[in-house]
């Protein structure tokens, strides 16, 4: 049984990071505890961390200290080798790896990056490490600057280097291949490698290879004058501002970096204005060369602008700086979420995850951890891609969430709002946003508006709705978005970031309506606790449900739990456990429990039961020793909204749990409500669960 995998390459700049991120994302969805280890790392300055380690630990929230995630720096390795002490290095690597192996279900080990001094010994060292750790390998190679024959030969030589030392090679991945050559490359590799070796190819993705302003600042040792908040802007190309402004504007391209001497106020101000104009491309930033600062009056003018892209100043001349920029190789770092998610999405798109998973992990972890749950949500949403409408296009959280969802490539999206305002907000936020992949709709200008108005009028005319009222209502973003779902122009809707729950849900109740076998709309939260995922219901919709309604909420919640991969063990919560308690409220819960048992004898259910007895094994066994649910409940049903809403918020705040939802249950088509205090992550998670609901849950 494999407990680790070694990612190796035989060259610099192979794009190994995309494989590391993609594999880590996949592993976290398969196993409860995943570790990360780099035997050899580049030297790093005091007070700083290795970028690869920091990025992986930070993004995936791994429970590993930095010092435990590596064994030795490259300079120390070379000194040891020169003294004939490679054996000591191997002993240290094995010792540190074994500590992680004991702590984690699976460990992802990332080999060296082939940069700087010592590259000539790196392939042999990687083979030696994988051999001594006794773990199989995935080999990554780059197609940049190689003919097909050269790429195949280089990857075969790397494969042979491991096999000759009896290191198992599970997969070979050709990275940075031209899109049109992917089949050519995979066919060529399969013809040269044994059939048991998995072969995949990943194309060059320009957005992943583009450096950010932050990287440029680091390489050029630049000083940031303006735009600290937008240092993650990606640089698609660059051009020198050495001509008159009217001519220079013709050379601007999307995400361009403007390079100009600091005394060219015309180019500086013209580029900033072009960035604000809908008629010109967005620029990523401005580099001022020659260590020349603009005049005080120009600096003051820039300071007064609402939004300013990064403006940095450097000491070198324009020619020298332009050459340096051309040689910068982009990296992925911890706070560049957009690139990380884009890398994971690309890996999942081009690598056969099912086959790779079979080779990597030959065991199933018990239970459902939060990270496994979130990974599986995204994976399921991608399996049958759905179209989600977001009615609140003027809210910047919606815009940022859309940007990240596009990078994740998980759903199709429509936004309701004003396109020019959204474009302006995107420029102000300085985020990557592919407008070609998003449909932006202004209700009154939509070709569907009249049809939607007529549909709503026909549906509601018996409720005294006039045609004039229908027209007014369909200008409202919630009504228009809900009608898109009703008419099949979208598969689901997520709203509520800027509107009340009632504003979001009322249109759905009016014409999407409840499922035939359902008499009540309810909600659940997926509560991602430290070591498990629990379902809380109903914490958002029904103030004081009857026993019959409570029973239906329990049944719906159990079905939702099962549909999302969590075995339902239902606890009907009250202030008393078992048969001892008296009072109207506990009697209601007792009655609801009996209704569920009659309607759904297949469900494991206990009630009334107190919260501690439901989730704590020791308390549960003490109070209800013969129960199948006590101490291990996964679905917790609260007796009323007051109890449920306060409890979920208390658990969320006090434990740091992630609350995904609310997800509405009982509607014919999925419409989900956000909290007005929601975060970008809340929006993304709710969109993903809405997409899964739309698949037919």
DODOBA-759443 format. One record per residue (C-alpha): residue number from 1; x, y, z. Coordinates in steps of 0.05 Angstrom, whole numbers, plus 5000, padded with zeros to 4 digits. Each point is the difference from the previous one (the first is absolute). Example, Ala and Ser with C-alpha at 12.3 -4.5 7.8 and 13.67 -1.06 7.14 Angstrom:
% residues 2
   num      X      Y      Z
     1   5246   4910   5156
     2   5027   5069   4987
END
This chain:
% residues 697
   num      X      Y      Z
     1   5000   5000   5000
     2   5029   5067   4979
     3   5006   5052   5054
     4   5038   5052   4959
     5   5017   5024   4930
     6   5064   5035   4975
     7   4993   5055   4948
     8   5063   5005   4960
     9   5026   5038   4940
    10   5065   5001   4961
    11   5003   5074   4983
    12   4988   5071   5024
    13   4933   5035   4990
    14   4961   4937   4984
    15   4937   5027   5033
    16   5003   4948   5054
    17   4959   5045   5046
    18   4937   4988   4960
    19   5007   4925   5012
    20   5014   5010   5074
    21   4938   5044   5009
    22   4955   4955   4959
    23   5023   4937   5035
    24   4993   5031   5069
    25   4929   5022   4984
    26   4983   4930   4976
    27   5032   4965   5060
    28   4964   5044   5050
    29   4936   4978   4968
    30   5019   4927   5009
    31   5035   4995   5067
    32   4989   5032   5068
    33   5071   5023   5015
    34   5048   5019   4945
    35   5072   5021   5013
    36   5050   5039   4957
    37   5075   4992   4998
    38   5058   5029   4960
    39   5065   4963   5014
    40   5044   5055   4969
    41   4982   5073   4993
    42   5033   5062   4973
    43   5036   5045   5050
    44   4955   5052   5030
    45   5014   5065   5036
    46   4993   5006   5076
    47   4929   5019   5017
    48   4972   4972   4935
    49   4971   4932   4982
    50   5008   4955   4940
    51   4947   5022   4951
    52   4977   4930   4980
    53   4991   4978   5071
    54   4966   5064   5023
    55   4951   4997   4941
    56   4979   4927   5010
    57   4995   5003   5076
    58   4963   5066   4999
    59   4950   4985   4944
    60   4981   4931   5023
    61   5003   5015   5074
    62   5048   4943   5014
    63   5017   4985   5073
    64   5076   5001   4989
    65   5053   5047   5027
    66   5046   5030   4948
    67   5062   4968   5031
    68   4968   4931   4995
    69   4983   5008   4927
    70   5072   4997   4974
    71   5065   4965   5016
    72   5059   5042   4973
    73   5016   5060   4957
    74   5037   4991   4935
    75   5064   5036   5022
    76   5005   4955   5061
    77   4989   4939   4955
    78   5057   5021   4955
    79   5047   5009   5059
    80   4981   4931   5027
    81   5011   4969   4931
    82   5068   5032   4992
    83   5019   4970   5067
    84   4975   4932   4980
    85   4942   5002   5050
    86   4940   4987   4955
    87   4983   4942   5046
    88   4988   5050   5057
    89   4953   5040   4955
    90   4961   4938   4982
    91   4994   4981   5073
    92   4972   5069   5016
    93   4951   4997   4942
    94   4975   4931   5020
    95   4993   5020   5073
    96   4959   5062   4985
    97   4958   4964   4948
    98   4984   4943   5047
    99   4975   5049   5053
   100   4950   5027   4950
   101   4982   4930   4976
   102   4980   4982   5072
   103   4957   5063   5007
   104   4964   4999   4933
   105   4960   4951   4957
   106   5038   5022   4938
   107   5060   5044   4986
   108   5013   5039   4936
   109   5076   5006   4991
   110   5024   5053   4951
   111   5069   4994   4969
   112   5050   5055   4983
   113   4989   5056   4951
   114   5066   4999   4961
   115   5020   5073   5010
   116   5066   5031   5021
   117   5063   4963   5021
   118   4998   4925   5003
   119   4951   4983   4944
   120   5047   4948   4971
   121   4991   4954   5060
   122   4925   5011   5009
   123   4971   4945   4957
   124   5044   4947   5032
   125   4983   5029   5068
   126   4925   4996   4986
   127   5007   4928   4978
   128   5040   4984   5062
   129   4949   5033   5047
   130   4940   4965   4968
   131   5037   4934   5003
   132   5018   5008   5074
   133   4930   5023   5020
   134   4971   4941   4963
   135   4946   5040   4965
   136   4977   5003   4927
   137   5010   5060   4954
   138   4964   5046   4953
   139   5047   5033   4948
   140   4985   5069   4972
   141   5034   5031   4939
   142   4992   5063   4960
   143   4987   5004   4926
   144   5026   5072   4993
   145   5055   5007   4949
   146   4999   4926   4982
   147   4981   4961   4938
   148   4952   4941   5010
   149   5059   4952   4996
   150   5041   5040   5050
   151   4942   5003   5050
   152   4986   4925   4995
   153   5075   4984   5006
   154   5009   5044   5061
   155   4941   4970   5036
   156   5020   4929   4982
   157   5071   5013   5026
   158   4971   5026   5066
   159   4954   4939   5004
   160   5059   4953   4986
   161   5042   5034   5054
   162   4949   4981   5052
   163   4983   4931   4973
   164   5073   4978   4996
   165   5003   5012   5076
   166   4935   4960   5009
   167   4958   5062   5017
   168   4929   4990   4975
   169   4975   5055   4953
   170   4925   5006   5003
   171   4990   5057   4951
   172   5036   5046   4951
   173   4971   5069   4988
   174   5023   5044   4941
   175   4987   5072   5022
   176   4999   5065   4961
   177   4981   4966   4934
   178   4966   5038   4944
   179   4925   4984   5004
   180   4997   4974   4929
   181   5058   4951   5014
   182   4971   4966   5062
   183   4976   4937   4965
   184   5065   4997   4960
   185   5041   5003   5064
   186   4958   4949   5039
   187   5000   4952   4942
   188   5075   5007   4993
   189   5013   4988   5074
   190   4952   4940   5003
   191   5038   4969   4942
   192   5066   5006   5037
   193   4979   4984   5072
   194   4971   4936   5030
   195   4924   4997   4998
   196   4994   5000   5077
   197   5029   5071   5002
   198   4946   5053   4999
   199   5014   5054   4948
   200   4969   5070   4998
   201   5016   5067   4969
   202   4983   5069   5025
   203   5000   5060   4953
   204   5034   5067   5010
   205   4951   5045   5038
   206   5022   5072   4990
   207   4965   5027   5062
   208   5040   4951   5043
   209   5066   5019   4968
   210   4989   5075   5003
   211   5040   5032   5057
   212   4964   5045   5050
   213   5020   5070   5019
   214   5022   4972   5067
   215   5050   4954   4966
   216   5026   5057   4957
   217   5009   5043   5063
   218   5040   4944   5032
   219   5045   4986   4940
   220   5013   5073   4983
   221   5006   5021   5073
   222   4950   5054   4984
   223   4965   5050   5045
   224   4924   5001   4999
   225   4973   5071   4994
   226   4926   4985   4991
   227   4953   4940   4995
   228   5024   4954   5057
   229   4931   4966   5000
   230   5008   4977   4927
   231   5069   4969   5000
   232   4969   4933   4979
   233   4983   5031   4932
   234   5025   4954   4946
   235   5043   5028   4944
   236   4979   4974   4932
   237   5050   5040   4960
   238   5040   5064   5005
   239   5017   5059   4956
   240   5046   5060   5006
   241   4969   5070   5001
   242   5051   5037   4958
   243   4954   5031   4948
   244   4947   5053   5003
   245   4938   4981   5040
   246   4952   4999   4941
   247   5044   4948   4966
   248   5016   4961   5063
   249   4927   4989   5017
   250   4994   4960   4935
   251   5051   4950   5026
   252   4965   4984   5066
   253   4977   4928   5009
   254   4960   4965   5054
   255   5037   4995   5067
   256   5058   5040   4971
   257   5057   5024   5044
   258   5019   5071   4981
   259   5075   5015   5002
   260   5020   5073   4997
   261   5049   5049   5032
   262   4973   5034   5063
   263   4999   5069   4967
   264   4951   4979   4945
   265   4937   5028   5034
   266   4961   4996   4935
   267   5011   4924   4994
   268   4987   4988   5074
   269   4935   5039   5003
   270   4977   4977   4931
   271   5010   4927   5020
   272   4962   5010   5065
   273   4942   5033   4962
   274   5001   4945   4948
   275   4993   4949   5056
   276   4936   5035   5022
   277   4972   5006   4930
   278   4953   4947   4972
   279   5032   5013   4932
   280   5070   4976   5019
   281   5029   4937   5030
   282   5013   4992   5075
   283   5072   5011   5019
   284   5034   4960   5055
   285   5048   5053   5025
   286   5053   5053   4983
   287   5076   4994   5008
   288   5037   5067   5006
   289   5072   4991   4978
   290   5064   5039   5014
   291   4983   5011   5074
   292   4962   5063   4979
   293   4937   5019   5038
   294   4944   5041   4968
   295   4996   5072   5021
   296   4964   5017   5065
   297   4938   5026   4964
   298   4994   4935   4960
   299   5009   4958   5063
   300   4946   5041   5035
   301   4953   4990   4940
   302   5011   4924   5002
   303   4990   4998   5076
   304   4930   5030   4990
   305   4977   4946   4952
   306   4949   4950   5026
   307   5036   4939   4974
   308   5072   4995   4978
   309   5034   4939   4970
   310   5069   4985   5029
   311   5052   5053   4982
   312   5071   4979   5017
   313   5067   5034   4991
   314   5067   4966   4984
   315   5072   5022   4994
   316   5018   4970   4932
   317   4990   5032   4932
   318   4942   4983   4955
   319   5039   4952   4954
   320   5032   4963   5059
   321   4934   4993   5037
   322   4963   4976   4938
   323   5051   4944   4991
   324   4994   4979   5073
   325   4924   4998   4995
   326   5004   4953   4941
   327   5040   4950   5041
   328   4954   4997   5061
   329   4970   4931   5011
   330   4934   5002   5036
   331   4989   4962   5065
   332   4939   4983   5040
   333   4999   5028   5070
   334   4955   4995   5061
   335   4956   5062   4992
   336   4988   4993   4926
   337   4935   4959   5007
   338   4980   5012   4928
   339   5062   4965   4973
   340   4996   4943   5050
   341   4927   4986   4982
   342   5016   5007   4926
   343   5057   4949   5007
   344   4956   4950   5036
   345   4945   5008   4948
   346   5049   4991   4943
   347   5030   4937   5032
   348   4931   4970   5011
   349   4980   5015   4928
   350   5060   4968   4966
   351   5021   4944   5047
   352   4961   4935   5006
   353   4984   5007   5074
   354   4962   4934   5006
   355   5058   4959   4973
   356   5052   5039   5039
   357   4959   4993   5064
   358   4997   4925   4992
   359   5075   4998   4994
   360   5013   5047   5059
   361   4950   4982   5053
   362   4978   4929   5012
   363   4959   5012   5063
   364   4939   5040   5020
   365   5002   5043   5061
   366   4944   4992   5050
   367   4951   5058   5009
   368   4997   5066   4964
   369   5050   5054   5017
   370   4986   5073   4982
   371   5054   5001   4947
   372   4976   4936   4969
   373   4929   5028   5000
   374   5020   5065   4966
   375   5043   4964   4948
   376   4943   4953   4983
   377   4952   5058   4994
   378   5041   5032   4945
   379   5014   4933   4967
   380   4925   4984   4997
   381   4982   5068   4974
   382   5049   4992   4943
   383   4973   4932   4980
   384   4935   5029   4972
   385   5013   5074   4988
   386   4942   5046   5018
   387   4982   5073   4987
   388   4990   5043   5062
   389   4973   5071   5001
   390   5024   5051   5050
   391   4951   5059   5003
   392   5043   5047   5042
   393   5052   5022   4949
   394   5013   5066   5033
   395   5028   4967   5063
   396   5076   4995   4997
   397   4998   4933   5038
   398   4959   4971   4944
   399   5050   5026   4948
   400   5060   4972   5038
   401   4965   4933   5010
   402   4983   4997   4926
   403   5073   5013   4983
   404   5022   4942   5044
   405   4944   4954   4974
   406   5025   5014   4929
   407   5070   4981   5022
   408   4972   4936   5031
   409   4962   4986   4935
   410   4943   4968   5039
   411   4935   5032   4975
   412   4973   5046   4946
   413   4979   5067   5028
   414   4952   5056   4983
   415   5002   5065   5040
   416   4942   5048   5003
   417   5025   5072   5000
   418   5028   5058   4960
   419   5058   4977   4957
   420   5037   5067   5001
   421   4995   5004   5076
   422   5025   4928   5006
   423   5058   5015   4953
   424   5018   5061   5041
   425   4997   4960   5065
   426   5044   4946   4970
   427   5052   5053   4981
   428   4995   5031   5069
   429   5010   4932   5034
   430   5057   4982   4954
   431   4978   4927   4991
   432   5003   4952   4942
   433   4931   4996   4969
   434   4985   4967   4933
   435   4938   5038   4975
   436   4995   4953   4940
   437   4980   4944   5048
   438   4947   5037   5039
   439   4932   5023   4976
   440   4982   5068   5030
   441   4926   5017   4997
   442   4962   5065   5010
   443   4927   4977   5009
   444   4967   5059   4965
   445   5047   4992   4940
   446   4995   4924   4996
   447   4969   4967   4940
   448   4964   4954   5050
   449   4968   5057   5039
   450   4933   5002   4964
   451   4994   4924   5001
   452   5016   4999   5075
   453   4948   5054   5013
   454   4946   4962   4962
   455   5018   4935   5035
   456   4997   5032   5069
   457   4933   5034   4983
   458   4969   4934   4978
   459   5025   4964   5062
   460   4976   5054   5049
   461   4940   5034   4968
   462   4953   4961   5044
   463   5036   5032   5059
   464   4979   5069   4975
   465   5066   5014   4965
   466   4992   5049   4943
   467   5045   5005   4938
   468   5029   5066   5027
   469   5017   4966   5066
   470   5033   4942   4963
   471   5043   5049   4961
   472   5022   5035   5063
   473   5016   4935   5036
   474   5041   4971   4942
   475   5045   5060   5003
   476   5019   4976   5070
   477   5063   4957   4998
   478   4973   4946   5046
   479   4936   4991   4959
   480   5039   5001   4934
   481   5052   4950   5026
   482   4946   4954   5027
   483   4963   5003   4934
   484   5064   4979   4964
   485   5001   4938   5043
   486   4925   4987   4990
   487   5006   5006   4924
   488   5063   4956   4998
   489   5046   5057   4978
   490   5040   4986   5063
   491   5004   4937   5043
   492   5002   5035   5067
   493   5005   5067   5035
   494   5041   5026   5059
   495   4981   5066   5031
   496   4995   5036   5067
   497   5068   5034   5006
   498   4964   5067   4993
   499   4927   4980   5010
   500   4959   4971   5057
   501   4982   4926   5003
   502   4927   5017   4985
   503   5021   5040   4938
   504   5039   4940   4974
   505   4950   4945   5016
   506   4933   5033   4987
   507   5003   4996   4924
   508   5020   4926   5004
   509   4941   4985   5045
   510   4954   5037   4952
   511   5016   4963   4936
   512   5056   4948   5007
   513   4961   4971   5059
   514   5012   4938   5042
   515   5010   4929   4977
   516   4937   4957   4995
   517   5016   4959   5061
   518   5022   5060   5042
   519   4957   5049   5039
   520   5055   5042   5030
   521   5063   5034   4977
   522   5056   4992   5051
   523   5075   5010   5003
   524   5064   4966   5022
   525   5071   5022   5014
   526   5059   4954   4988
   527   5042   5013   5062
   528   5073   4984   4984
   529   5029   4987   5069
   530   5072   4981   5014
   531   4992   4925   4988
   532   4931   4990   4971
   533   4943   5031   4960
   534   4932   5006   5033
   535   4933   5022   4971
   536   4961   5052   5040
   537   4926   5011   4984
   538   4959   5044   4999
   539   5041   5062   5020
   540   4974   5051   4950
   541   4927   4994   4978
   542   4946   4974   5047
   543   4991   5037   5066
   544   4958   4948   5038
   545   4985   4937   4960
   546   4945   4952   5021
   547   5015   4927   5016
   548   4980   4981   4929
   549   5043   5055   4969
   550   5058   4981   5045
   551   4995   4928   4977
   552   5002   5023   4927
   553   5060   5044   5014
   554   5035   4939   5031
   555   4984   4956   4940
   556   5022   5053   4949
   557   5064   5013   5039
   558   5017   4926   5004
   559   4989   4992   4925
   560   5044   5061   4986
   561   5053   4972   5046
   562   5001   4934   4964
   563   5001   5035   4932
   564   5063   5038   5020
   565   5036   4938   5024
   566   4987   5004   5075
   567   4967   4940   5033
   568   4938   5028   5035
   569   4994   4986   5074
   570   4945   5047   5021
   571   4995   5033   5069
   572   4935   5035   5016
   573   5026   5052   5050
   574   4965   5023   5063
   575   5016   5020   5071
   576   4988   4929   5023
   577   5026   4932   4979
   578   4956   4938   4995
   579   4933   4991   5034
   580   5011   5039   5064
   581   4987   5071   4976
   582   4932   5034   5005
   583   4971   5062   4967
   584   4969   5023   4934
   585   5067   5010   4964
   586   5029   4933   5018
   587   4934   4966   4983
   588   5002   5033   4931
   589   5069   4971   4987
   590   4978   4932   5026
   591   4940   5000   4954
   592   5042   5022   4940
   593   5049   4943   5013
   594   4943   4949   4999
   595   4973   5029   4935
   596   5069   4992   4967
   597   5005   4928   5026
   598   4933   4983   4968
   599   5014   5035   4934
   600   5073   4980   4994
   601   5016   4937   5039
   602   5066   4997   4962
   603   5028   5061   5035
   604   5042   4997   5064
   605   4967   5051   5045
   606   5000   5018   5073
   607   4957   5051   5037
   608   4990   5038   5042
   609   5074   5005   5015
   610   5045   5055   5027
   611   5056   5029   4958
   612   5057   4972   5043
   613   4970   4931   5000
   614   4992   5003   4925
   615   5073   5018   4983
   616   5042   4977   5059
   617   5011   4925   5002
   618   5012   4996   5075
   619   4938   5041   5017
   620   4958   4964   4948
   621   5017   4931   5026
   622   4988   5023   5071
   623   4931   5028   4987
   624   4976   4954   4943
   625   5045   4938   5000
   626   4959   4961   4949
   627   4993   5055   4948
   628   5028   4995   4929
   629   5003   5076   4997
   630   5021   5026   5069
   631   5071   5025   5000
   632   5007   4995   4924
   633   4944   5041   4970
   634   5015   5030   4932
   635   4933   5035   4988
   636   4976   5045   5056
   637   4929   5027   4996
   638   4984   5060   5044
   639   4930   5009   5029
   640   4992   5073   4978
   641   5036   5055   4962
   642   5022   5037   5063
   643   5038   4939   5025
   644   5027   4979   4933
   645   5024   5068   4976
   646   5034   5018   5065
   647   5033   4931   5007
   648   5029   4998   4930
   649   5029   5070   5009
   650   5027   4983   5069
   651   5034   4937   4973
   652   5027   5037   4940
   653   5030   5057   5041
   654   5026   4960   5059
   655   5030   4941   4962
   656   5020   5035   4936
   657   4956   4951   4961
   658   4983   5016   4927
   659   4925   5005   4990
   660   4980   4985   4928
   661   4929   5022   4985
   662   4944   5010   5013
   663   4979   4950   4947
   664   4925   5002   4988
   665   4962   4934   4997
   666   4932   4986   4970
   667   4998   5046   4938
   668   4989   4973   4930
   669   5064   5034   4977
   670   5059   5025   5042
   671   4999   5071   5027
   672   5047   5013   5058
   673   5005   5059   5048
   674   5064   5033   5024
   675   5010   5038   5064
   676   5010   5075   4990
   677   5064   4991   5040
   678   5025   4945   4954
   679   5072   4994   4978
   680   5027   4985   4930
   681   5013   4928   5022
   682   4927   4994   5024
   683   4976   5022   4931
   684   5045   4950   4964
   685   4979   4942   5045
   686   4926   5017   4992
   687   5007   5004   4924
   688   5033   4932   4999
   689   4946   4966   5043
   690   4946   5034   4957
   691   5032   4970   4938
   692   4999   4931   5032
   693   4927   5009   5020
   694   4985   5017   4927
   695   5029   4933   4979
   696   4936   4969   5026
   697   5006   4989   5075
END
